[in-house]
Amino acid sequence: MPAEIISLGIPYIEQTDNRVYVCSDVNDNGNEYVIRIGTSIEYAKYLVDDRLDSFVVALLPKAMRENRDIRCLAPVSGDLLYQINEYLIPVCSSKMEEYHPVRVEAEAAGNLTECAGAAATGYSGGVDSMHTVMNMTDAGKSPFKLTHLVIANCGAYEGGNDEEKLRFFTEKALGGIVNDTSLDLLQIDTNLHKVHKDEIYLSVISYRLSACVLALQKLFSVYFISTTYEFAKFSFDISDSAYADLFLLPYLSTKTTKLYSTGGQKPRIEKLMELSDYAPARKYLHPCIYTKRSTDCRCIKCCFTKVALYALGKLDGFGEIFDLEEFEKNKDWYIAQAIVNRNIIHYGEGYALLKEKGLITGKAEQMARMISAAQKVADKHKDVISGMNGGQ
């Protein structure tokens, strides 16, 4: 049994000028801090402050990784508590050696009786996010038609001031996708990325997003988490929890709020094909890894999206988003990137289609050989320098 515990205090409400937070004081073997999950004053009435569901879920990866039980000074929803202790923790700790079979100690709370019945998904403007919006606003494709889009600040966005980032994404969505879909938009703000700085976001993405949603169980009855990966690629991967979402999300759900992994039924390139006929995607798609850029660039996400759309014969429809003249002028370079990176997820789909359609040029192949050779030289020098510095 773990010799040390993480203690979660009774949840309470804090209000700032423009947000209301549900909070819990954490004592992690003498290291004390506060976890805050909040939203705008308009949605504050939906915050859950009579149980510790969201805080337990947020701390689960840390507890399993550091072999610490979680002791709760307030109740946890009975079904969630059972699912975590009897299924999620035992399976994760048996499949990943970095995780330990810890326990969550808490009183079991009854079901919440209040829920507004909202159906929501997170919105980033990326391919997976946009595909979920497209599918879940079509009443014929799902019994749960979207009512809300969510912008959550829990570690995904790089650099800069949190308020600035949330304002940027909110204004962009309000001026774009919200106008086209008439969906409501809300923000969720957290300090999880600040209090758990040692955690790599992808390794805990499923837990953090679920924690955000569970903090607003009085609002959400259904929440769709858009996956990057095909369900057929399911695995327990310590570096990226999303590979196991088909297992994790049902056990992180409650009777009040169901979490669904969506989009993994098909590969990314098939999603792009479908999005090419979706008018909002042709105006607002934002695959860029640099989330605050307003135009496309040569980051890996922009590159493989442009290459895939070109291979599909659909790139011309995205002239409002991508610089088509720049792509045409540097087409061989883009194709070369697909060749060099064909073993990377998503790039491989574009490469396979380029090859199938005979779109790989001799010049692109030559450029790919040069890029690969340069990369080998750079890697060799990096290893030499690392060795000289004693691996520091």
N, C-alpha and C positions, 0 to 999 in steps of 0.2 A: 504493500500500500504506500501511496505517496506520503512522505514525511512532512510536507508543507502544503498549505492550502492557499487558495485565492478566495478572499471574502468579498461578497457583493452586498452593499448596504441597501436599505429600504429606498425605493425610488422616490424622487421628489421633483417638483416643477421649478424651473428658473425662467425668468423672462428678461429679455433685453429690449432695446428700442423697437426692433422689428421681428424678433423671433421668440418662440417659446420652446424650451428644452425639457425633456424628461431626462433625469440624471440619476446616477448611482455612484456612491463612493466605493472605491476599490482599495482593498488592502492586500497587496501581493507580497506576503512575507516581509512586511514592514515598509514596503514601497507603496506609498499612498498617492492616489490620483483619482480624478473624477472622469467618468465617461458621460458625454453629452450627445443626445440625438434629438434634433429639433426641426421645427418647420415654421412657416409663417403664422402670424397670429390668426389668420383666417382659418387655418386647419388645426389649430392648437387643441380644439375640443376633442379631436380624434386621438390624441396621444394617450398611451396606456401607462398609467402610473400606479396600478394596483398589483403588478406582478413584474418579474424580472426576466421575462422571456427574451427580449432583445439583447439584454446585457449578457445573459448566459451564452447565447449564440455567438455574440461578438468575441467572447473570451475563450470559446471552445478550442480553437487551434492552439492558442498559447498554453492553455491548461494541458492539452494532450502532449504538446511538444516538450513542455517543461516538467511533465509528470506531477501535476498539482491537481488535487480535487478542487471543485468549486463549491463553496459553502454559501448558501443564500439566506439572507436575513429577512426575505420576503418571499411569498409564494411564486411558483412557476406553474404555468398551465399544465394540468395533469397529463394530457396526452403528449405534449411536447417533452415533458420530463421523462415519461416512460420511453418514448421513441429514442431520445438521446442516450439514456442509460442502457437500454436493453438492445438497441440495434446499431445506432450510429457509432458510438464510441467503440464497442467491441469489434465491429467490422473494420473501421478505419485503423484501429491499433493493431489488428491482425494483418492488414494488408500493407501498412507502411511502418517500417521499423523506427522512423522518427517519432511516431505517435505512441503514447502509452495508454493503458486501460484505466483511465481515471473515472471518477464518479461526480455527478452533480447532486449535492445534498440540499434538498429543499422540500418545503411543504407543497403538496399538490393543490392547485387552485382549480375551481370549477370553470366551465366554459364562459366566455364573455357573452353577454346577452345583447350587447349593442354593436351593430355594424351597419354602416351606410350602404354596403353592397357594391362599392366601387371596383372596377376591373382596370388594372393599370399595368404599365411597363416602363422601364427606364428608357430615357431618350438621350442619345448621343449624336445621332445623325449618321452613324456608321452603317455599314451594310447589314449587319445582323439586327441592329436596332430598327432600322428603316423597314426591313422585311417583316418584323413583328408588327409594326404599326400598320403596314399594308394589309397583312392577313387578318389582324384582329380588329380592324375597322370594317371588315367585310362580314356582315351578319351571316352570310351563307357559309363561311368557313369555320366559325366557332360559335358555340352557344354563349360565350362570354365576350360580348362586344366591348371594346375599350371605352372607358369613360375619362381616364386620366393618363397624362404623361408625367414622369418623375425625373427630375434632375437631382442626383444624389452626390453629395460631396463626402466620399469616404475613402479616398486615396487614389482614384483613377486619374485625376487631372494633374498635370505636371506644373510645378513652379508657381510663383506669384501668390498674391493675397487671396485668401479663401472667398472673401466677400466680392472681390473683383471677378473671380472666376465664375461664381454663381450668377452674378449680375450679367456677365457676358453671355453665358449659355442661356439664361432665361430670356434676355432680350432677343437673342438670335432665334430661339424657338417661338417666342410670341410674334415676332415679325415674319415668321416663315411657316413651319409645319402646323402650328396651332390655327393659323388663318385658314389653311386648306382642309383641316380635319374637324375643326370646332371642338377639339378635346380640351379639357381643363388641364392646367399645368400647375404643378407644385414642386417646391424645393424641399429636400431633406439635407440638413447640415449636421455633420458629426465632427468629433475631434479624434476619431479612431486612428487616423493616420499620424496624429501627433503623439498620442499616448502609447501607441504601439509602433514606434519608428523602426524597430528591428524586423518587422514583418514585411515580406515582399508581397505587394498587393495581389498579384495573380495567385499566390499560394493560399490566400484567404478570401478571394473575391466572393465565393459563394456564401461564406459566413457573414461577411460585412453587408452585402446586399440584403441578405435575409434578415439581419439584425435591424436594418433601416425599415424594412417593411413591417416587421413585427412590432416596432414601436408605434405603428399607426394601424393596429388591428381593428380599431373602431371604424376605420375608413375602408380598408381594403378587404374584400372577400376573396379576390383572385388577383394574383400578381404573376406576370410573365417575365422570366429572366431570359434574355436572348443569349443563346449560346453561339460561340464561334466554331465549335467542333461538331462533326457528325456524331450522332449517337453510336454508330458502329465503331467509333474510335474510343469508346468508354474505357477508362482505366483509373486506378487510384494513383495519382501523380502528385507527389509532395510539392512540386514546383508550380502546379496549376490545378486548383481544386475544381475548376469548371469541367474537367474531363469526367468527373464523377457526379455531376449534377443530377443525372437520372436516379442515382441512389440517394444523394444528400437532401435534395429539396423536399421530397415527400416527408422525410423525417425531421425537417426543420419547419414544417407546416403545423398549423393547429386546426381545430375544428372550425374556428372562425375565419382563418386566412390560409388559403391554399397557394402554394408556390409551385409554378410550373416552369420546367425548362422547355424552351421553344426554339424552333429553327434547325435543330439537329437532324431533322428528317431528310435533309438534302444538303449537298455540298455548296460551298460559297459561290461557285460559278453559276450554279443553277439559280441561286437567290438573285444574283446580278441579272440573269436573263429575265427573271420575272419583274425585277425592279425597273428594267429598261422600258416597260410599258406603264409604269406608275408615275404619273405627272409630278407629284411632290418629290419623288426621288431625283428626277431630272433637274429639279431646282435646288434641293436642299441636302442631297447626299454629301456627307462629310467624313470620308474614311481616314483623313489625315491623322498621323500619329501625334502631330503638334496640334492639340485640340483647339488652340486659340487662333490659329491661322484662318483667314477668311478665304484664301485661295489655295489651289493645289500646289504641291511641291514635288520633290523627288525622294521623300521618305519612303520606307518600304511599303507602307499601306497604300499611299497614293500610286506608287509604281505598279504594284500588282493589280490594283483595281483598274488602272488605265489599260494595262496589258490584257487583262481578262476581258474587258469591254471591247477592246480592239479585236481580240480573237473571236468574240461573239458577233462581231459586225455591228455593235451597238454604241460605240464610242461617240459617234457624231450626234447622238441624241443628248449628250451631256455637256454641250458647249457652254452652258451657263455656269458650270462647275469647273471644268478643266480647260486649260489652254490648248485647244486642238492644234493650233498652228505650231506651238512649241513641240507637241508630241510628234507631229508629222515630220518636223525638221530633224528630230532626234529619235526617230522610230527604231533604228537599228540598235541604238544604245539601250532603249527600253527592252527590246527583244533579247539583247545580250544579258540583261539583268535577270530575265526569266530563265535563260539557259543556265547561268551561274548559280542561281538560287532555286533550281527546280526541285531540290529535296526539302525545301522549306514549305510548310503547310500553306495552302492557297496559291503560292507561286507555281507549284507543281501542276495545279489544275489548268492555269493559263498556258503553261508550257506545253502540256499534253495537247491542248486544243490548237495551239499555234502549229505544232508538229503535224497534227492530223489534217489541218487545212493547208499545209504547205506554205506557211507564212514566215518560216524561219529562213532568213537570207544568209548568203555566204558572208556578207560583211558583218552581220550580227554574230555569226559563229566565230569569226576572226576576233572581233571585239571581246567576246566572251573568253576566248583563250588568253588574251592580253590581261583582262581583269583578273582571271584566276591566277595567272602567273604573278601579277603584282601583289595579290592577296597572300600568296605563299611566301613571297619575299618579306612582306610586312609581318606575317606571323613568325617567320624565322627570326627576324630582328627583335620582335617582341619577346620571344623565348630567350634570346641571348641577353637582352637587357634585364629581363626578369631574373635570369641566373646570376648576372653580375650583382644584382641588388639582393641576392639571397632569397629570391622569391617573394620579396616584400611588395 
